[in-house]
Amino acid sequence: MSEDHTHVQEFFGARAAAWDRKFPEDGPAFATAVAEFGLRPGDRVLDAGCGTGRALTALRAAVGPSGLVLGADLTPQMLAAAQRAGRAAEGALLLTDVARLPLRDGVLDAVFAAGLIAHLPDPGANLRELARVVRPGGRLALFHPIGRAALAARHGRELTPQDLRAEDNLGPLLSGSGWDMTSYADEDARFLVLAVRQP
């Protein structure tokens, strides 16, 4: 495991038990983002970096009983918190690195990723891995329950032109990783980028 992954595990592992209590207002934002994602009944969707599984209930509702919902996370404590919250009933939880998913090529219809991109050690390669497991024409949602400026303020830093999530940076990154960006929203109350898997 890389040093970057160790840091991510330590950071989220220490915060897992209190994570949902710390951000209780995020639930409706997750539900709205999933609704805008446009999943259909029967779709097969991965929640990449699912954390405590806050998107799983909305994802299950969107794909229905005939769909497949997977939640993948690198941090055992986050998955344990998802189980304690009863969210394992909404989809299968996988302890795995989204940079090396144990899934076949093109097996999924969609990937939902909340707060993930800032924690990827190699964003281009990691987004290519997400593209690998999604069928051509399948979809990707990159989401955060608050926008870039609000998130920067929360962490006491300024936004810079180098911010990976800036539209001018993210568009080319996605394009070079097997995705075509179809919409970009960066507002105080949410960050939501939608993309389609290239043929």
C-alpha positions as CSV (number, residue, x, y, z in Angstrom):
1,M,0.0,0.0,0.0
2,S,1.4,3.4,-0.9
3,E,2.1,6.1,1.7
4,D,-0.7,8.1,0.2
5,H,-3.2,5.3,1.0
6,T,-1.8,4.9,4.5
7,H,-2.4,8.6,5.2
8,V,-6.0,8.3,3.8
9,Q,-6.7,5.3,5.9
10,E,-5.3,6.9,9.0
11,F,-7.2,10.2,8.4
12,F,-10.6,8.6,7.7
13,G,-10.1,5.7,10.1
14,A,-9.7,8.1,13.1
15,R,-12.9,10.0,12.1
16,A,-15.2,7.2,10.9
17,A,-17.2,6.7,14.1
18,A,-18.2,10.4,14.3
19,W,-18.4,11.1,10.5
20,D,-22.2,11.1,10.0
21,R,-22.7,13.1,13.2
22,K,-20.2,15.7,12.1
23,F,-22.0,16.3,8.8
24,P,-25.7,15.5,9.5
25,E,-27.0,18.0,7.0
26,D,-25.4,16.3,4.0
27,G,-28.1,13.6,3.5
28,P,-30.5,15.6,1.3
29,A,-27.5,16.8,-0.9
30,F,-26.6,13.1,-1.5
31,A,-30.2,12.2,-2.4
32,T,-30.4,15.2,-4.8
33,A,-27.1,14.4,-6.5
34,V,-28.2,10.8,-7.0
35,A,-31.5,11.9,-8.5
36,E,-29.7,14.2,-10.9
37,F,-27.3,11.4,-11.9
38,G,-30.1,9.7,-13.8
39,L,-29.8,6.1,-12.8
40,R,-32.4,3.7,-14.1
41,P,-34.0,0.6,-12.6
42,G,-31.7,-2.4,-13.1
43,D,-28.5,-0.3,-13.4
44,R,-25.3,-1.6,-11.8
45,V,-23.6,1.2,-9.8
46,L,-20.5,1.5,-7.7
47,D,-20.2,4.1,-4.9
48,A,-16.4,4.6,-5.1
49,G,-14.9,5.7,-1.8
50,C,-18.3,5.1,-0.2
51,G,-17.1,6.0,3.3
52,T,-20.0,5.4,5.7
53,G,-22.3,4.7,2.8
54,R,-24.3,7.9,2.9
55,A,-25.2,7.5,-0.9
56,L,-26.2,3.8,-0.7
57,T,-29.8,4.3,0.2
58,A,-30.4,6.8,-2.6
59,L,-28.5,4.6,-5.1
60,R,-30.6,1.6,-4.1
61,A,-33.8,3.5,-4.5
62,A,-32.7,4.7,-8.0
63,V,-31.7,1.3,-9.3
64,G,-34.5,-0.7,-7.6
65,P,-34.4,-4.3,-6.4
66,S,-33.3,-5.5,-9.8
67,G,-30.2,-3.2,-9.8
68,L,-26.8,-3.8,-8.3
69,V,-25.2,-1.5,-5.7
70,L,-21.6,-1.8,-4.6
71,G,-19.9,0.4,-2.0
72,A,-16.1,0.3,-2.1
73,D,-13.8,1.9,0.4
74,L,-10.2,1.6,1.5
75,T,-10.9,2.2,5.2
76,P,-12.2,-0.7,7.3
77,Q,-13.6,1.7,10.0
78,M,-15.7,3.6,7.4
79,L,-17.2,0.3,6.2
80,A,-17.9,-0.7,9.8
81,A,-19.7,2.6,10.4
82,A,-21.7,1.9,7.2
83,Q,-22.7,-1.5,8.6
84,R,-23.6,-0.1,12.0
85,A,-25.9,2.5,10.2
86,G,-27.7,-0.4,8.5
87,R,-26.5,0.7,5.0
88,A,-25.0,-2.7,4.1
89,A,-28.6,-3.8,3.4
90,E,-28.7,-1.4,0.5
91,G,-25.6,-2.8,-1.3
92,A,-22.5,-5.0,-1.0
93,L,-19.6,-3.4,0.8
94,L,-16.1,-4.0,-0.5
95,L,-12.9,-3.3,1.3
96,T,-10.8,-2.4,-1.7
97,D,-8.7,0.2,-3.3
98,V,-10.6,2.0,-6.1
99,A,-7.3,2.3,-7.9
100,R,-7.4,-1.6,-8.4
101,L,-10.9,-2.7,-8.4
102,P,-11.7,-6.5,-8.3
103,L,-14.2,-6.1,-11.1
104,R,-14.3,-7.2,-14.7
105,D,-14.0,-4.7,-17.6
106,G,-17.3,-2.9,-18.5
107,V,-19.4,-4.7,-15.8
108,L,-21.0,-1.5,-14.4
109,D,-23.4,1.1,-15.7
110,A,-22.3,3.9,-13.5
111,V,-19.9,5.1,-10.8
112,F,-20.8,7.6,-8.1
113,A,-17.9,9.2,-6.2
114,A,-18.5,11.6,-3.3
115,G,-15.4,13.5,-2.1
116,L,-13.1,11.0,-3.7
117,I,-11.1,12.9,-6.3
118,A,-9.1,15.0,-3.9
119,H,-7.9,11.8,-2.2
120,L,-6.7,9.9,-5.3
121,P,-2.9,9.5,-5.4
122,D,-2.8,9.4,-9.2
123,P,-6.1,11.0,-10.5
124,G,-5.5,10.2,-14.2
125,A,-4.7,6.6,-13.6
126,N,-7.4,6.2,-11.0
127,L,-10.1,7.7,-13.2
128,R,-9.0,5.4,-16.0
129,E,-9.5,2.5,-13.6
130,L,-13.1,3.7,-12.9
131,A,-13.6,4.0,-16.7
132,R,-12.3,0.4,-17.1
133,V,-15.1,-1.1,-15.0
134,V,-17.9,0.9,-16.7
135,R,-19.4,0.1,-20.1
136,P,-19.1,2.5,-22.9
137,G,-21.8,5.2,-22.5
138,G,-21.9,4.5,-18.8
139,R,-21.8,7.4,-16.4
140,L,-19.7,9.0,-13.7
141,A,-20.7,11.5,-11.0
142,L,-18.1,13.4,-9.0
143,F,-19.9,14.9,-6.0
144,H,-19.3,16.8,-2.8
145,P,-22.1,18.2,-0.6
146,I,-20.5,21.6,-0.6
147,G,-18.8,23.6,-3.4
148,R,-15.0,24.2,-3.8
149,A,-15.0,27.7,-2.2
150,A,-17.0,26.5,0.8
151,L,-14.8,23.5,1.2
152,A,-11.6,25.6,1.0
153,A,-13.0,27.9,3.6
154,R,-13.8,24.9,5.9
155,H,-10.2,23.9,5.7
156,G,-8.8,27.4,6.1
157,R,-7.2,27.7,2.7
158,E,-7.7,29.7,-0.5
159,L,-8.7,28.3,-3.9
160,T,-5.9,28.3,-6.4
161,P,-5.9,27.9,-10.2
162,Q,-4.2,24.5,-9.7
163,D,-7.2,23.1,-7.9
164,L,-7.9,19.7,-9.5
165,R,-11.6,20.3,-9.3
166,A,-11.6,23.6,-11.2
167,E,-13.5,23.1,-14.5
168,D,-10.5,24.0,-16.6
169,N,-8.4,21.3,-14.9
170,L,-11.0,18.6,-14.5
171,G,-12.4,18.6,-18.0
172,P,-9.0,17.7,-19.6
173,L,-8.2,15.2,-16.8
174,L,-11.5,13.4,-17.4
175,S,-11.1,13.5,-21.2
176,G,-7.6,11.9,-20.9
177,S,-9.0,9.3,-18.6
178,G,-11.8,7.8,-20.7
179,W,-14.6,10.2,-19.8
180,D,-16.4,13.1,-21.5
181,M,-17.6,15.8,-19.0
182,T,-21.3,16.5,-19.7
183,S,-22.1,19.0,-16.9
184,Y,-20.2,21.0,-14.2
185,A,-21.8,22.6,-11.2
186,D,-19.8,24.3,-8.4
187,E,-22.1,26.1,-6.1
188,D,-22.0,26.9,-2.3
189,A,-24.3,24.0,-1.5
190,R,-22.8,21.3,-3.9
191,F,-20.2,20.3,-6.3
192,L,-21.5,17.9,-9.0
193,V,-19.7,16.9,-12.2
194,L,-21.3,14.4,-14.6
195,A,-19.4,12.5,-17.3
196,V,-20.0,9.8,-19.8
197,R,-17.6,6.9,-20.5
198,Q,-16.0,7.3,-23.9
199,P,-16.7,4.6,-26.6
